[in-house]
Amino acid sequence: AARALGVRTNVVSRRLLRLEERLGATLALRTTRAFGVTAAGQRYYERCVEVLGELELAEAELQRAQGRLGPARLSGTYRVHVPGLIADILSPTINALLLEHPELALELHVRDQPADPVREGLDLALGLKVTSDRLVARPLAPIPCWIVAAPSYIERHGAPRRPADLADHEVLRFVYQGGLEATWTLSDAAGGEEVVPVRGRLSATDSRTLVRACVAGLGIGLMSPLVAEGYMGEGQLRRVLPKHTTGTFMLYATYPPSRRSDAGLAALLSAMSEGLGAPATP
């Protein structure tokens, strides 16, 4: 610390002692062989980092609003968990960010199963579930789901005419941590819901595997319009039961409380939200 501040070690020691006296708490443990931080000292440090981050963010927002500061410059390395299909959707956004911000580095952890940023040492995790009440959770974008199938599947098996018909079709099912999908809940425009049993020979923990299987004609699947529309435009998929959906899921961004005031993370989330076609929700 003394080297970083460019002062003598005894100066830092005196300042630390004065701070401890003012706070009435021991922030550091000192022995002849070692120096460590107490639990109170760690909590105080983390809170100070958060407050300083809030101050930096507030100043940057004010300067930007007054036209004195250009777009936020992103720098540093962020470790981010992203589900597979969301990574595909965000790929153009991620590429553009890295080209625009040469000092930014992203370490992407791509898998569909939920992640815990605190336990796994991540800066940010995107997912449909909030895995812990220790995390800050921000709604990032609503994700609607369409029911789709390949023309080749429809030619062989026909298309379901009503939700109950799905019980007689091959359905491509996702495997969650809690187990395999056994039912789908379908909603219509009037707000009605119907729970139907689903079955199928192929299930997976990876959403991209199910997308490829659906395009290959192996069954009926669920897909976000952000993914499905590209295949539909090429004639590889069609909507079935177009008057029904399986509802809209909220994609959440979760991160440790220590990142709450990270201006770079806020800018990253804003860009991702725009890439998903939705305004960021504070």
C-alpha positions, 0 to 999 in steps of 0.5 A: 500500500505504501509503495502504491501511494508513494509514501513511507510505510510508517505514514500508512501505519499512522493513517490506519491507526487514526482510522481505527481510532475514529471508527472504534474498530480493528481493521487489520491484524498485525504481528511481527511476521504477518499482516492481515485484514479482520472481518470488520476491515474486509466489510469496511473495504468492500463498502468503501469500494461500493461507495466510491464506485457509486460516486464515480458512476454518478459523476460519469452520468452527470458529465455525459448528460452535460455532453462533457463525456463521450460514451462509456469506455469499457476496460478490464476483464469480466467473467460472464456466464451465458446460456448457449442460445443467449450467447448466440443471440448476443454474439454480434453485440459481444463482437462489437463491444470488443472491437469498440473497446480495445481494453475490454476482455470477456471470459465467457462461460457458456452453458445452459445450467444455472451459475452462482457468480459468488461461488464460481468467482464470476462477475456476471451470470445471465439466466432464467433463474436467480440462484441465490438471495445473496446476489443482485438480480436485474431483469434484463429482457423478456424471452417469449417462446414459440412452438416450432417444427421443421417442414420435414417433421410436419410432412411425416407426422402432420401438425398439431391442431390443438394443444392436447395433440402434442401428447401424440407427437415427438417433443424435444425436451429440455433437461433442467437441474430438477429433472426432465420436462414432462408437461408444457403450459400453453397460453392463448391470446385470451389468457387461457392456459392449458397444461399438456403432457409431452414426450419424446425420444430426445432430451438435452441439457443444451438448448443448441442441441435441441435447436439443431434437432428441431431443424433436422426434423426430429420433433417439435420444440420451443424457441425464442423468436430471436432464434426461430425467425432466422430459420423460418426466413430460410424455410427451415422451421414453421410455427405450429399452434401459432395462436399459443405460446408457452409464455414469456420468461424473464432473463435475469442478470445476476452479480455479486453485491460488490459489483453493484456500483461497477460502471463498466458492468452497468454499460455491459448490461445496457449493451446486452439488453439492447442486443436482446431487443429490450431496454435495460431495467434498473 
